[in-house]
Amino acid sequence: MATAGVIQSAGSAFAVVNPTYEDVKTAIDTTPAKVEDAITALNKGTDNEEVGKMVSDARQTQKDIANNVLDVKRNRASGVLNADSVCFEKFRSY
């Protein structure tokens, strides 16, 4: 990620406070991949706590998509991640 802007740590992922175009593009490219990784891990029977960490990492990565031009897409992606998180929690309780 770019060095411009302040970086805040949250778990294993980082969010750039003032993301550059490159930061936003990277987040757009990597967030779906991280979600897919979490789904694959869940389907393979990976420990629920580890899958939860993977989902949290994906949610943190998507925070870099904070560019005003892309806020609508970010909000949609966030909605999908929230729905996935709810489904995961329901699955985990079984």
N, C-alpha and C positions, 0 to 999 in steps of 0.2 A: 504494500500500500504506500501511497505517497507520504512524504514526511511533512507536507503542509497540513496544518490543522493539528489539533490535540487528539491524542489517541487515548481512549479509555478502555481498560481491560474489564472483561466480564467472562470469567471462566477461561476457556481455551480460545475464544474468538475476540477480535478487537473491532471497535467501531470508530471510524474517523469522524470527528465532530463536524468538520467542513470538508466533505468528500469531494475529490476532483472527479472529472469525467471518468478517468481510469479506475478510480475507486468504485464508482457507481457501476461501471461496466463489469468489473470483476465480481461485484456482489450479485449482479444480475446473472452472470454466468455460473457462479459457484453455488448460489442458494438452492436452485432446483437439484443440482447434483448432490448436495448434502442431504436434502430431503429424500432423494432416491436411495442414498446410502443407508439412511435410517430405516426406510421401508424394507430394503433388502435385509438388513440386520434383524429387523423384527420378524420377517418371514423365515429367517434361518434359526430363530429361537434364541437370539442374543439376549442376555440379561436385560430385563426391563429398565433397570437403572442406567445401564450403558446406552440403551436406545433413547432414553429420556435426555441424556447428555447430548446425544447427537442432534436431537430435535432442538434443544436449546442453542446449540452451536449454529444451526441453520437459522434460527430466529435472530440470533445476534448478528450474523452475517448480513441478513436482509436489512438491518438498520442502516447500512451504508447507502441504501437506495433512498436517500433523503433529499435528493435533488428535487426542487419544486416542480420541474417539468415532469418528473417521474412519480410524483406522490400518488397519483391515482393507481398506477401499476403496483406501487409498493403497498398501498392499502389493500388492493385485491390479493396480493401475495400473502400479506399478513393475515387476511381473513382465511385463506386456505390453510396457512400454518396453524391458526387458532383452531380451525375445524379438525385438522389432523391431530392436534394436541388433545382435544376433547375425545376423539375416537381412541387415541392411544390410551388415555386414562381409563376409559370404559373397558377397553380390552385388557388392560393391566389388572383391573379389579376382578377379573374372572379367575 
